[in-house]
Amino acid sequence: MTQLELIKREERKDNDNLFHIYLYSEGGWWRAYEWSAYLCTHMKTDNKNVLNPTHRNLKGSDNGIIFVGLQSLSFAKYFENFKIPDLTNGVIEIDVSNCLDKEKITLDNYHEILDNWKDEVPVKNNSLKGNNKVNEIKNNDSTNYNVNDLLKMIINYQLESKSLIESVHFISELKNIAFKLI
């Protein structure tokens, strides 16, 4: 599922799911996007642990995409008062209607609330952190790099510690570099 599809899927059309969080399995991580991410970070519970949102630019979207993520082992830490369904399914739905000020959130204003929150969260740079060689090539077309340099970047990329989004951006940047090398 693409990120634009996830944004569309997070649109709420009725009150039945307005206060439901949807988490999607992505390679050992569970991610909540857009309105679900907002709900994850604004639940009122005794739990002091709050997930940190990530806001990224996204081509085809006016104000990017925002998400939170956690590993399977962290559900007890962040959702301690909830019965978590089977984690082997690719999507989890959690009703958090009892943990929010429902009088202030309606179908008519939830999108405005989401947009205001997204505006408050700074957009993270999509470039690859810690991979200066990739950024050097992107910013300096006249530099001559060879296929060995490209292979070293692939080998040094820490896939295990990267999100799906970061990996997609990495592959996209590798394609641009490879195109310049051809």
N, C-alpha and C positions, 0 to 999 in steps of 0.2 A: 504494500500500500504506500503510495507516495505521500509526501508531507501535505500537499494541497488536498489530497483525498482525506487525510486526517483532519484538516481544518474544516472541511465540508461535513465530515462525520460528526464533528463536535457541535454543529448547529443544533439548537434545541427548538423543537417545534410545538411542544406541549408541556404542561406542568408535570406529567408523569415522570420525566427523567431530568427535570431542571436541576435537581439536587443530587444527581448521580455522577460519580466519578468513574471514568472508563480508563483502565490501565491496559497497555498493550505490551506483550512480551517481545523483547528485542535482544536476543543473544545474552541471556543471563540478567538482563535489566528489565524493569517494568517502567514504562513511561506513560505519563498523563500529559495530554496536549490541550492547549487553548483553555476552554471553560473548565475542563476537568482539572487542569493544572491550577487554575484559580481556586477551585474548591479545595484542592489538596493543601494549598497554602493559607487558606482563610477559615478552615474549620476551627470552631471553638471547642477545645477539649482541655483536660488537665495536663495533657502531654505538652511538654516544653519543646519537643523536637519538631522542627519545621523544615520541610524540603525547600531547597533553594532553586528558584526558577532560572532557566536559561532562555534568553531571548536572542534569536538569530534572524538575520535578513533572509528572505526567501523570495526568489524570483516568481512573479505571478501573484504575490500577496502585498497588499498595501502597507501593512505594518509588521511583516515578518511572521514568525512562528515562535510560540513560547511553550516550554515544557518543563516538567520535573521528572526526576528518575530515581529509582531505588532498586537495590538488589533484592532478590527473594528473601534472603536472611534478615532484611531490615523491615519487613512488614510489621513484626511485633513492636518495633521501636516507633514507627510512625502511625500505625493504625491499631494501637493496643486495645482500644475499646470496641473494635469491630470484629465480627466473625468473617474471616477471609475465606472465600471459596477456594476450590481446588486450583492450585497454581500450575497444573499441567495444561490447562486450557490457554489459548493464546490471548484471550481478553478477559479481564476481571471487571465486574460492575459492583460498586459499593455505594449504597444509599447513605448520604451524610446529611439528610434533611433535618435531623435532630441537632445538628452541630452548627447551624447557620442562622442568621437573623433573617428569617424567611419573609418578614414584612417589607424589608428593604430591597429584596431581589424579586423581580417579576420577569415574565417572558418579554415584556415590553422594554425593560431597561438592562437586562443582563449583558447584552452586547456592548452597551455603553460602559458598563462597569468593567468588562473585560478589556475594552480598548483603553480606558483610563489606566488600568493596572499595567497593561503592556507598555504604555508610554512612560510609566514610572521605572520600569525595569530596563537598565541600559542594554543596548544591543551589543552582543559579543562579536568580535571580529571573526569572520569565517575562515581566515587564513590559518594555516597549520602552525600551531604553537610548537616551538622547539625544533622546527624543521627549517632552519635558515636557508639551506641550499635550495629548497623549493621556492621560497620567497625571493631569493636572489635571482633565480632563473625567471620568475614571473616579472620582476621589476627591471630586469636588464636583458633585453632581447639580444643585445650584441655579444653577450658572453657566450663562449663556446663550451658547451658541456657535451659529454658523450653518453653512450648507452650505459657504461659502467657507473656513471654518476646517478643515473636514473635507477639502476638496480640497487645501488647502495641506499637510496632513499626508501625504496620498497622494503628492503631488508631491515632497515633501522626503524621503520614505522611500528609503533607499539600497539598493534591491533587489539590486543587483549584489554587494554585500558581505555580504548576509544569507544565513543557512542556510534550508533549506526549513522547518525547525521555527519559526525566528523569523518567517518570512513568514506561516506559518499562524496564529501567535499575533497578528501584526499585523492580518491580515484579520479574525480573530475580534473583536479589540478595536474595529476600525472598524465592524463590524456592530453591536456594542453601542452605540457612539456614535451611529450612524445611527438606531438604534431610539429612542434618547432624543430625537433631533432631530425625529422624525416626530410 
